[in-house]
Amino acid sequence: MAYRVTRDDKTTTVEGLAPYAGYLMYRSIIADRPAEDWTFGELAEHSVFNEVSILRGLDRLLELGEQGQVWYPVYTDEACAQDPEKRDVRYWFFPAPPERKVKGAPFIIACAGGAYKCVCTMIESIPVAVRLNELGYDVVIPNYRIGMEHVMPKPLEDVAATYRAALARKEEHGLESDAYVVCGFSAGGSLVSEWGVASVGYGRYGVPAPRAIFTLYPSLSPWRCGPAYIADIMFGPDATEDDIAPYDVPAHIDASYPPTYLLYGARDASVPVENSIELARALEEHGVEHRVEVAETAGHGFGDGRDTDAEGWPVRAIHFLEQLG
């Protein structure tokens, strides 16, 4: 298939993508250059992400942009005036084609990773959104706050605000339900897993529990499983055990934790697989409905799984969701 966006393009050189140039790879620096300075082919060559998936996702974004608005603010002007960082908290809306939409289905909030210091939407959430759309599910893709030190709990607050902002446009978006699923990758996997802990996630912000959590190669316990710098980014270098403990997901899982689909690569060289093993063990011990998959030859950051042994995971995750009843 020929794509309108080519491997030689950049976000800044494609007219329909230029408005999002700083957000598709939000604050991502690769080899001392902002991600928007790289061609899409170069980005694929310097990462494990699939070039075809990237181009296919960007073509879908172009198509949606030509049909109307696709990029939405989350916070009010007043809130942004009080905290200017909130101006960058926005979301893309990827609707399922009307002929494929699953009646009464929850929408899916898909959070890209980036070690909480960038948000790699273009290479994780957007390619996955395309596949979820094909399966009949609407997808909301947030750009959440990140930083270099002590970012928590800002990203969790942004998930809550994104949920409310999307529901406020329920009729405009054609959402089938108030129910939702959270899906995340790497640091985004950490974020959605933390969201499932009522005391720091959905319950703290007065939001209903998600119907399910899809967490992929999550960085859950950096203070126990490394890498240590993630703990500094999340909680600050001077954080105490008391500061960190509320966010230790496996330690806070009980029978009320949302149903969880967990997928990780056995050859992950970026986030120790012990993160996922601990999570799987806690889900099993507390009788949480769950499905755990291990891609034996995949590493970290396989996104939609194309050309890896994680291929097809969105179909399996949706099957897990639909079997929940």
ABEGO torsion letter per residue (X at the ends): XBBABBAABBAAABAAAAAAAAAABBGBBBGGBBAAABBAAAAAAABABBAAAAAAAAAAAAAAAAAEBABBBABBAAAAAABAAAAABBBBBBBBBAAABBBGBBBBBBBBBGGGABBBAAAAAAAAAAAAAAAGBBBBBBBBBBEABGAOAAAAAAAAAAAAAAAAAAAAAGBABABBBBBBBEAAAAAAAAAABAAABAAAAGBBBBABBBBBGBBABAAAAOBAAAAAAAAEAABBAAAAAAABAAAABBAABBBBBBBBBAABAABBAAAAAAAAAAAAAAGBBBBBBBBAABBBGAEAGBGBAABGAAAAAAAAAAAAX
